[in-house]
Amino acid sequence: MKRTIFTHNRDSWSLVAVISVAFAMLGLMLAFESQWALVAEIAVGAVTWFVIRRTSLAGRAQRAASTQPTLTNILVATGCIVIAVLFRSDDYSLLMLSTVLLYAVACIGLNIQTGLTGLANFAGAAFFACGGYTLAYLLRSTTILSTFAIVAGGLVSAVIGLVLMLPVLRTKGYYSVLVTIAFGVLCSSFLQVNDGLGGAQGLSVPGLHMLGWDMSSSPSVGGSDVSFYLAYVLVSLVLFLVASMLMRAVEWSFIGINLDTVRSDETVGISFGMNLSRWKVIAFMLGNLIIGIAGAVYGGMTGFVSPAGATFEQSLLLISIVVLGGIGNTLGALLAAVLIILVPEKLHALQEYRTLIFSVAVVVILLFRPRGLLPRTLRDLSSVFGGERG
């Protein structure tokens, strides 16, 4: 018993140490303006990651993240809030932090589809854009509350996903992938030619109002102005935590077992009388609901939505984050979002090679770490089957 408690505490402190180092590196990355300083930090970060992976610290931290989700969420929330407070007047840094969180939320939705169920969705950006366009249309045309408009963005994406599942369920393998790619291209083309939705120029999004707070205005705290992006960081953080808890609840329940069966062996599922189509539809709609909500908040934050956000390139960006971070891992999605979104944004010389970087990163990861930087851990499902968890 004492040995178990001691190991448990060591795992917890290992997780605290690893996440603290990660957020310290993130804070420095946001603070540095010099390109050479950024390159040096990335090199130090790579060496630090290599050292951590070579020691028992990584295994203990990963075990703690899997068995102690509450502690993990508290650490992530604390790290984001500390960075947000330190950069409270810096519009650019807070915008980047919120963008990273929202893309991580969208990738959690993709992880439910791909990581848990094995459904490949190469139209993630299209559903992301659907959420943003729904928000823009409702706020411009009605007097609906911003909160309801955000939820509506997720629901519209989920319903469109339901319609898309009709041809997806009739295909398998590469053909189902082609269906999602075709839908993404069709969605982008439709948005470009539809004048009612702004055409190629897109739509402006009115400022959001949540809980009586005008999120487009910069408040003054203690006599100093605070960036209005601070509110979006807090909203994005809440969405990330809720999405993470939702995915874990699904994964560690009988729903997750059914989805795992769909992903790993459909023949076994059919032999046990499972309705595979139903579980695929549930996973696809739930994932798109999360993606659509993230897209709606992103549209409200940037104040603008356009067809450029629904392109196949943007969908590849989301897939890159999922693969790089580790399929089925929410912390991995956050780490990969930092690497894929923030690093090219800060290193200006790499921006025009962004797509090439995504492609190379995915190929390298698939060759040398096919399970991603933070692979999904095995679950103890004894509680699901009525036993005691150790």
N, C-alpha and C positions, 0 to 999 in steps of 0.2 A: 504493500500500500504506500509506504513512504517512498519507495523507488518510483512508483507511478506518479505521485504528487511532485517529486523532484523533477522527473522528466517533463511533466506538464508545465512546470514553471520555467524550465530551461527553454522549452519550445516557445512559450509566450514571450520571454525576453528576446529570443532570437528574432521573432517576428517584429517586435518593437524596434530592434536595432536595424533590421533590413529596411523596413518601411521608413524609418527616420532618415537613413542614408539616402534612400530614393527621393524623398521629398526635399532634402537638403540640396541634392543635385538638381532637382527641378527648379528650386528657388534661384540657384546660381545661374541656371540656363536662362531664366527669365530676366535676370538682372544684367547679365553680360551683354555688352553691345559690340565689343571687339570680336571680329570673326576668328582671330587666332586664339583668343581666350575660350571661345566656344569649342573650337577644334581640340584644344588642350583638355577642356572639361570632358568632352566626349571620349577622348583617349583614356583619361583617368577613370571615367565611368566604365569603360569596357574592361580595363584591368581589374577594377574593383569587382565587377560582375564575375569575371573569370576566377578571381580568388575566392569569392563567396561560393561559387559553384563547386570549387575543389575542396571545400571544407564541409564539416557537418552542419554549419550554420544554415546553409540553404535548405537542407532536408528538414531540419527542425522548424525553420520558419514556414516552409510549405505545409508541414504537418499541422502546425498551429493554425494557419490560414484555413485549412480544411475543417478542422475540428472546433475552432473557436470563431465563428463568423461575426459574433457581436464585437469581440475585440478587434477583429480586422476592420469592421465598419467604423468603429470609434477612431482607430488610428488613421484611416483614410480621411474621415471627416475632420479630424484635428489637423492633419497636414494641410488639407485644402483651406481650412479656415485661417490657419497661421499665415499661409502664403497670401491669401486674399487680404488679410489685415495689413501685412507688410507692404503690399502693392495697392493699397486701397485707393490711391489717387492716380494710378497708372492705367489708363484706358487700354492700352495695347496688351499689357501683361494679363489683365483680368479677362479681356476678350479671348486671348489664347487659352487661358485656363478653362474658361467656360466651354470653348470649342472642343477642347480635349475631352472634357467630361461628357458633353453631348454626343460626340462620336463614340465614346466608350459605351454610352447607354444604347445607341443604335446597334453596336456590335454585340451587346448582350442579347438583343432581340435576334440578331443573326445566329448567335450561339445556341439559342433555344431551337432554332430551325436546323442548323447544321450540326452543332456539337451534340445535342441531345437526340435529334431525330434522324439526322443524316440527309436532310433536304437541302440541296444546293440552291441558294438564292442569289443569282447574279443580277438582281434588279433592286438591290437594297437602296441605292440612291434614288430610284424612282419612287419607292414608298416613303423615303425620307422627304422628298420634294412634295409628295401628295399631302403630307402633314402640314408642310409650310404653306402650300397653296390653299388648303382648306382654311387655315387660320386667316390668311390674308383676305380671302373672299368673304368669310363671315364677318370679320371686323370691319371691312369696307362697306358691306351691304346691309348689315343688321346691327342691332344694339346688344347683341349677345355678350355676356361676360367673358373676359379673356380666358378664365379658367375653363369654362365650358367649351370655348373655341379650341383650346389646346386638346382637350379630351376628344372633341369632335374630329380633330386632325388624326388622332390615333384610330378612332373608329372607322373613318373613311378608308384609311390605309388597310385596316383589317378586312373590311368588306370587299375592297378591290382584290385583296389577297385571296379571299374566298372564291371570287369569280375566276381568278387566275388558276386556282387549284383544279378547276374542271379539266383543262387540257393537261395539267401536270400529272394528275392521277392516271391519265391514259397513256402516259409515257414512262420510261425508266432510263436510268443512266444518263448518257450524254444528251439524249433527246429532251429529257426534262430540264437539263441545264440550258439547252438552246431555247426552250420555251420562255424561261425567265429572262434570258438575254434579249429575245425578240420583244418581250413586253417592255423591258427597259428602253430599248430603242424606240418603240412605238410611243411610249409615254413622253419621251423627250421631244419627238417629232410633233406630237399632238400639242404640247405646250407651246412650241415655237410658232405654230400656225393658228392657234386659237386666240383671236383678238380679244375675246371676252376675258381671257386670263392674262392679258398684257402682251401676248405674242412673244417674239424674241427678246423684247425689252424687259419682260417680267412685270411684277407688281410691287408697289411699295406697301409696306405693312404698317398700319397705325401702331402707336406705342401701346404696350400692354399695361393693364391695370389689374393688380392682384391684391386682394385683401385691403382695398382702399389705397394702395400704394401705386403711384405713377412710376413705372419702372424705366421710363425714358428721361426722367429728371435726375439731376445730380444733387443728392442731399448734402447738407452741411453738418458735420459732427465735430463738436469741440472747436468750432471756429474755422475748421479746414474743410475744403470741399472733398467729397468722396465720389469716385467715379460711379456712374449709374450701372456700369457693368458688374459692380459688386453684387447687386440684387440678382443678376442672372447667374453669377457663380453659385450663390446660395440655392437658387432654384435648380440649377443643373446638378449640384451636389445631392440635393434631396432626391432628384430623379434617379441618379446613379445608385444611391443607397437602396431606394425602393426596388429598382430593377434587379439589383444584386440579390436582395432578400427574396424577391419573387422567383428568380431563377433557381436559387438554392431550395426554396420550398417545393418547387416543381421537381427538381432533380432528386430530392431526398424523400419523395412520396411515391405512392403506387403509380402516379402519373409518369414520373421519371422512369420507373421500371418498364412501363409500357412503351414509352418513347425509345428507351434503350433497345428494347426488343425489335421495334420497327427498324432502328438503325442497323443493328447487328445481324439479324436473321429474320427476314419476313416469313420464311417457310415455317419456322418455329412458331411465330405469332399466329399464323393461319391455323396451324395444327392445334393450338390452344383456343381457337374460336375467337381470336381478336379481330375487331373491325379496324384493319390497318388504315383505311381511308379516313375514318373518323379521327384517329389520333394524328394523322398527318395534317388534316385540316385544322385541328385544334392548335397544334404547334405552329403552323404557318400563320394563322390568324393572330395568335398571341405574340409571336415575334414581330409581325407587322404592326400590331397595336403599339408596341414599345418603340419601334422605329419611327412610326408616324408622330407619336408624342414628342420624341426627341427632335424631329424635323420641324414641328410646329414651334417649339421653344426656340430653336435655332433661327427660324424665320423671324420671330418676334424680336430676337436679340439683334440680328443684323439689320432689321427694318426693310428687308428686300428679299424677294424670291424670284428666281429666273430659271429657264430651261437648262442653263449650264449646270445647275445642281442635280440634274436628273440623268446625266450622261453615263455611259458605260464606264468611262474612266473613273468617275466618282464611285461607282459600284465596285470597281476593282480596288479602290482605296480602302473601302470597308472590308472587303474580303482579305486584303493584305493585313489589316489590323487583326482580324480574327485568326488568321493562320500564324502570323508572327507571334502574337501573344500566347497562343495555345487554345485550341478548340475546346470550348466548354469551361473556360476559366475567366472569371470576371476581372480579377486583378491583372491577368495577362492582357485583357482588352485595354485596361487603363494604361499599362506600361507601353504597349504597342502603339496606342494613340499618341502618346508623348513622342515616341520615336518617329512615327510616320507623319504626324501633323506638325508638331512643334519644331523638330530639328530642321527639316527643309525650310520652314518659315523663317527661322532665325539665321540659317546659313544661306544668304541670298544667292550665292553662286550656284546652289543646288536646285533652286526653284524651277528652272527651265528643264531640269532633268528629273523632275519629280516622278513621272510615270516610269522612267527607266529604273529609278531607285526602288519603286514599289515592286517591279517585276523581278529585279535581281534579289531583293530581300526575300521574296516568296520562294524563289528557286533555291537560294542558299539554305533557307530554313527547312524546306522540304528534303534537301539532300542530307544535311548534317543534324538537324533537330526537327524531325517530322512531327513531333508532338508540340512544337512551339517553345518559346522561352520559359513559359510557366505551364507545364502540361497539367491536364486534368488528373486529379488524384482519385484513387479507388475509394468507394464509399462503404461505410458500415451500415448496412440496411437491416440490422437485427431489429431495430425499433419498428420498422415497417411490417415485419413479419411477427411482431408480438414478443420478441426476445428483449434481453437487456443489452444495452450498448456498453462496451467496455471502455 
